[in-house]
Amino acid sequence: MNYQDYALIFKGLSDSTRVEIVDLLKEGTMCGCKILEKFKITQPTLSYHMKALVECQLVTVKKEGVWNYYSINNEVLLSLKEFL
């Protein structure tokens, strides 16, 4: 990873809701609908946050039918830990 990659990750974590989502995903893979139940936000707002986390590669998404399942990208998380 280079400094630009780290900057993208920090940008992805620059919102408290996204930090809470990452903390929630530490428990394991979750469907978007289950993540939505934990927050007082709309589905489009959740999609916005998840897009930011997926784009910085901190979170991966697996589509199964109409459902999206999200999980932490452990490789990126370990790289971030090594950086800090």
C-alpha positions as a Markdown table, in Angstrom:
| # | Residue | x | y | z |
|---|---|---|---|---|
| 1 | Met | 0.0 | 0.0 | 0.0 |
| 2 | Asn | 1.1 | 3.5 | -0.6 |
| 3 | Tyr | 0.2 | 6.8 | 1.0 |
| 4 | Gln | -2.6 | 7.4 | -1.5 |
| 5 | Asp | -4.2 | 4.1 | -0.6 |
| 6 | Tyr | -4.0 | 5.0 | 3.1 |
| 7 | Ala | -5.6 | 8.4 | 2.4 |
| 8 | Leu | -8.5 | 6.7 | 0.7 |
| 9 | Ile | -9.1 | 4.5 | 3.7 |
| 10 | Phe | -9.0 | 7.4 | 6.1 |
| 11 | Lys | -11.4 | 9.3 | 3.8 |
| 12 | Gly | -13.7 | 6.2 | 4.0 |
| 13 | Leu | -13.5 | 6.3 | 7.8 |
| 14 | Ser | -14.0 | 10.1 | 8.0 |
| 15 | Asp | -17.7 | 9.7 | 9.0 |
| 16 | Ser | -18.8 | 8.4 | 12.4 |
| 17 | Thr | -21.6 | 6.3 | 10.9 |
| 18 | Arg | -19.0 | 4.5 | 8.7 |
| 19 | Val | -16.8 | 3.9 | 11.7 |
| 20 | Glu | -19.8 | 2.4 | 13.5 |
| 21 | Ile | -20.5 | 0.2 | 10.5 |
| 22 | Val | -16.9 | -1.1 | 10.4 |
| 23 | Asp | -17.2 | -1.8 | 14.1 |
| 24 | Leu | -20.4 | -3.7 | 13.5 |
| 25 | Leu | -18.8 | -5.7 | 10.7 |
| 26 | Lys | -16.1 | -6.9 | 13.1 |
| 27 | Glu | -18.7 | -9.5 | 14.2 |
| 28 | Gly | -18.8 | -11.0 | 10.7 |
| 29 | Thr | -20.5 | -10.7 | 7.4 |
| 30 | Met | -23.9 | -9.0 | 7.5 |
| 31 | Cys | -26.7 | -8.3 | 5.1 |
| 32 | Gly | -27.3 | -4.7 | 4.3 |
| 33 | Cys | -30.8 | -5.0 | 5.7 |
| 34 | Lys | -29.4 | -6.1 | 9.1 |
| 35 | Ile | -27.0 | -3.2 | 9.1 |
| 36 | Leu | -29.9 | -0.9 | 8.3 |
| 37 | Glu | -31.8 | -2.1 | 11.4 |
| 38 | Lys | -28.9 | -0.9 | 13.7 |
| 39 | Phe | -29.1 | 2.7 | 12.5 |
| 40 | Lys | -31.7 | 5.4 | 12.2 |
| 41 | Ile | -30.9 | 6.1 | 8.5 |
| 42 | Thr | -32.7 | 5.5 | 5.2 |
| 43 | Gln | -31.7 | 2.8 | 2.8 |
| 44 | Pro | -30.2 | 5.3 | 0.3 |
| 45 | Thr | -28.1 | 6.8 | 3.1 |
| 46 | Leu | -26.8 | 3.3 | 4.0 |
| 47 | Ser | -26.0 | 2.7 | 0.3 |
| 48 | Tyr | -24.0 | 5.9 | 0.2 |
| 49 | His | -22.0 | 4.9 | 3.3 |
| 50 | Met | -21.4 | 1.4 | 2.0 |
| 51 | Lys | -20.3 | 2.6 | -1.4 |
| 52 | Ala | -17.6 | 4.8 | 0.4 |
| 53 | Leu | -16.4 | 1.8 | 2.4 |
| 54 | Val | -16.3 | -0.5 | -0.6 |
| 55 | Glu | -14.5 | 2.1 | -2.8 |
| 56 | Cys | -11.7 | 2.5 | -0.2 |
| 57 | Gln | -11.6 | -1.4 | -0.1 |
| 58 | Leu | -12.0 | -1.6 | 3.6 |
| 59 | Val | -15.3 | -3.5 | 3.1 |
| 60 | Thr | -16.1 | -6.1 | 0.5 |
| 61 | Val | -19.6 | -6.8 | -0.9 |
| 62 | Lys | -21.0 | -10.1 | -2.2 |
| 63 | Lys | -24.3 | -9.9 | -4.0 |
| 64 | Glu | -26.8 | -12.8 | -3.7 |
| 65 | Gly | -29.9 | -12.1 | -5.6 |
| 66 | Val | -31.3 | -8.8 | -4.4 |
| 67 | Trp | -29.3 | -8.9 | -1.2 |
| 68 | Asn | -25.9 | -7.4 | -0.5 |
| 69 | Tyr | -23.7 | -9.0 | 2.1 |
| 70 | Tyr | -20.8 | -6.9 | 3.5 |
| 71 | Ser | -17.7 | -7.9 | 5.4 |
| 72 | Ile | -14.4 | -6.4 | 6.4 |
| 73 | Asn | -11.5 | -6.8 | 4.0 |
| 74 | Asn | -9.0 | -8.2 | 6.5 |
| 75 | Glu | -6.0 | -7.6 | 4.2 |
| 76 | Val | -6.7 | -3.9 | 4.1 |
| 77 | Leu | -7.4 | -3.8 | 7.9 |
| 78 | Leu | -4.0 | -5.5 | 8.6 |
| 79 | Ser | -2.2 | -3.1 | 6.3 |
| 80 | Leu | -3.8 | -0.2 | 8.1 |
| 81 | Lys | -2.8 | -1.7 | 11.4 |
| 82 | Glu | 0.8 | -2.0 | 10.2 |
| 83 | Phe | 0.8 | 1.6 | 9.0 |
| 84 | Leu | -0.3 | 2.8 | 12.4 |
